[in-house]
Amino acid sequence: MSIIKYAISGSFSNFSKKLDHVSKENGISKIRLMTNFLYCFILIGSGYSDYLNYKLYLRKKSEIKEYATIKTQDKFYEIVSPSAYKDFFSVKANFLKNFSKYIDRDSFYACSFEELEKFLKKHEVIMYKPVNGLAGANVKKIVTSEIDNIHEFYDEIMKKDILLEGYVKQHESVSKFAPNSVNTIRVMTFSYKGKSEIVLAMMRFGNGIENVDNFHKGGMGVLVDVETGCLVGNAVDKDDNIFESHPYSNIKFDGFKIPNWELVKNTCLEAANVSDKIHMVGWDVAVTDKGCTFIEGNRRAGWDLPQVLFNRGRKDLMNYCLNKINEEEGTNYKV
């Protein structure tokens, strides 16, 4: 996709309306904001979402240049997680097979009608997921007793290429925040030549209404101290609302200690070495009473939530990873 397409992906009318709000809130004329947006577009390839999410209209040039836009991420991931190997992670059925050691739930995909009947009888609640879906799009929780016609349901999932999974029963202390969604930890790992490390970690929570915790589906995120497994500071959602406590449960975020954190870390570090082709992965991990389980692994984990939470650009983390490769290979990768 070209840089121009990056910039204009999304609704310009929606972007324009949001600029009206920004103009009023910050006392900056809309013409100046539009001019500044074009400047950021030329400087770093900023798109509409980048400009608004990172509040680039309030940043100095030196600060703007540190932000990883979608364009930057595309360049970075083609080095550390080449698209030639994407199906190992991106196709959910493949992920469940390749990382079965770290997953404690069963699934149904492209099997017979009789197998579907058995699967539905076994589970009271299931998750419905497009095999190649992104950002929680079209993912939903289904109570199996409410499926009116199993034959029609079977035809639907086969036609739409849908994966069904048993519902994860998360740790009670995590569920209390937002029980309607599985609230996951996004652990980003970098691995190279058998050595892996955690680059950063965040925890995501559903808003109490949606069935998923994704940032793009109304969820919110908060930073995790990698050493202690404690949440740090307040949570933030995509609309830049800041929450000291969860709006549904009123449980405070800062200081909450994630159960089974050492197991979560060790699991991610081990799994990071399963593929020697994909070096950067964003693992979505659910904590359970038994330990932890992967929900999925993202070959191209987004950097919007980390940069919003840190309130600064994190190209430094990308270049930290690229320098690890440069030291081994004598290359000169950078973003």
Secondary structure in CASP SS format (residue, H / E / C, confidence):
PFRMAT SS
TARGET T0000
AUTHOR 0000-0000-0000
METHOD secondary structure of the structure
MODEL  1
M C 1.00
S C 1.00
I H 1.00
I H 1.00
K H 1.00
Y H 1.00
A H 1.00
I H 1.00
S C 1.00
G C 1.00
S C 1.00
F H 1.00
S H 1.00
N H 1.00
F H 1.00
S H 1.00
K H 1.00
K H 1.00
L H 1.00
D H 1.00
H H 1.00
V H 1.00
S H 1.00
K H 1.00
E H 1.00
N H 1.00
G C 1.00
I C 1.00
S C 1.00
K H 1.00
I H 1.00
R H 1.00
L H 1.00
M H 1.00
T H 1.00
N H 1.00
F H 1.00
L H 1.00
Y H 1.00
C H 1.00
F H 1.00
I H 1.00
L H 1.00
I H 1.00
G C 1.00
S C 1.00
G C 1.00
Y H 1.00
S H 1.00
D H 1.00
Y H 1.00
L H 1.00
N H 1.00
Y C 1.00
K C 1.00
L H 1.00
Y H 1.00
L H 1.00
R C 1.00
K C 1.00
K H 1.00
S H 1.00
E H 1.00
I H 1.00
K C 1.00
E C 1.00
Y C 1.00
A C 1.00
T C 1.00
I H 1.00
K H 1.00
T H 1.00
Q H 1.00
D H 1.00
K H 1.00
F H 1.00
Y H 1.00
E H 1.00
I H 1.00
V H 1.00
S C 1.00
P C 1.00
S H 1.00
A H 1.00
Y H 1.00
K C 1.00
D H 1.00
F H 1.00
F H 1.00
S H 1.00
V C 1.00
K H 1.00
A H 1.00
N H 1.00
F H 1.00
L H 1.00
K H 1.00
N H 1.00
F C 1.00
S H 1.00
K H 1.00
Y H 1.00
I C 1.00
D C 1.00
R C 1.00
D C 1.00
S E 1.00
F E 1.00
Y C 1.00
A C 1.00
C C 1.00
S C 1.00
F H 1.00
E H 1.00
E H 1.00
L H 1.00
E H 1.00
K H 1.00
F H 1.00
L H 1.00
K H 1.00
K H 1.00
H C 1.00
E C 1.00
V E 1.00
I E 1.00
M E 1.00
Y E 1.00
K E 1.00
P E 1.00
V C 1.00
N C 1.00
G C 1.00
L C 1.00
A C 1.00
G C 1.00
A C 1.00
N C 1.00
V C 1.00
K E 1.00
K E 1.00
I E 1.00
V E 1.00
T H 1.00
S H 1.00
E H 1.00
I C 1.00
D C 1.00
N C 1.00
I H 1.00
H H 1.00
E H 1.00
F H 1.00
Y H 1.00
D H 1.00
E H 1.00
I H 1.00
M H 1.00
K H 1.00
K C 1.00
D C 1.00
I E 1.00
L E 1.00
L E 1.00
E E 1.00
G E 1.00
Y C 1.00
V C 1.00
K C 1.00
Q E 1.00
H C 1.00
E H 1.00
S H 1.00
V H 1.00
S H 1.00
K C 1.00
F C 1.00
A C 1.00
P C 1.00
N C 1.00
S C 1.00
V C 1.00
N C 1.00
T C 1.00
I E 1.00
R E 1.00
V E 1.00
M E 1.00
T E 1.00
F E 1.00
S E 1.00
Y E 1.00
K C 1.00
G C 1.00
K E 1.00
S E 1.00
E E 1.00
I E 1.00
V E 1.00
L E 1.00
A E 1.00
M E 1.00
M E 1.00
R E 1.00
F E 1.00
G C 1.00
N C 1.00
G C 1.00
I C 1.00
E C 1.00
N C 1.00
V C 1.00
D C 1.00
N C 1.00
F H 1.00
H H 1.00
K H 1.00
G C 1.00
G C 1.00
M E 1.00
G E 1.00
V E 1.00
L E 1.00
V E 1.00
D C 1.00
V C 1.00
E C 1.00
T C 1.00
G C 1.00
C E 1.00
L E 1.00
V E 1.00
G E 1.00
N E 1.00
A E 1.00
V E 1.00
D E 1.00
K C 1.00
D C 1.00
D C 1.00
N C 1.00
I E 1.00
F E 1.00
E C 1.00
S E 1.00
H C 1.00
P C 1.00
Y C 1.00
S C 1.00
N C 1.00
I C 1.00
K E 1.00
F C 1.00
D C 1.00
G C 1.00
F C 1.00
K E 1.00
I C 1.00
P C 1.00
N C 1.00
W H 1.00
E H 1.00
L H 1.00
V H 1.00
K H 1.00
N H 1.00
T H 1.00
C H 1.00
L H 1.00
E H 1.00
A H 1.00
A C 1.00
N C 1.00
V C 1.00
S C 1.00
D C 1.00
K C 1.00
I C 1.00
H C 1.00
M E 1.00
V E 1.00
G E 1.00
W E 1.00
D E 1.00
V E 1.00
A E 1.00
V E 1.00
T E 1.00
D C 1.00
K C 1.00
G C 1.00
C E 1.00
T E 1.00
F E 1.00
I E 1.00
E E 1.00
G E 1.00
N E 1.00
R C 1.00
R C 1.00
A C 1.00
G C 1.00
W C 1.00
D H 1.00
L H 1.00
P H 1.00
Q H 1.00
V H 1.00
L H 1.00
F H 1.00
N C 1.00
R C 1.00
G C 1.00
R C 1.00
K H 1.00
D H 1.00
L H 1.00
M H 1.00
N H 1.00
Y H 1.00
C H 1.00
L H 1.00
N H 1.00
K H 1.00
I H 1.00
N H 1.00
E H 1.00
E H 1.00
E H 1.00
G C 1.00
T C 1.00
N C 1.00
Y C 1.00
K C 1.00
V C 1.00
END
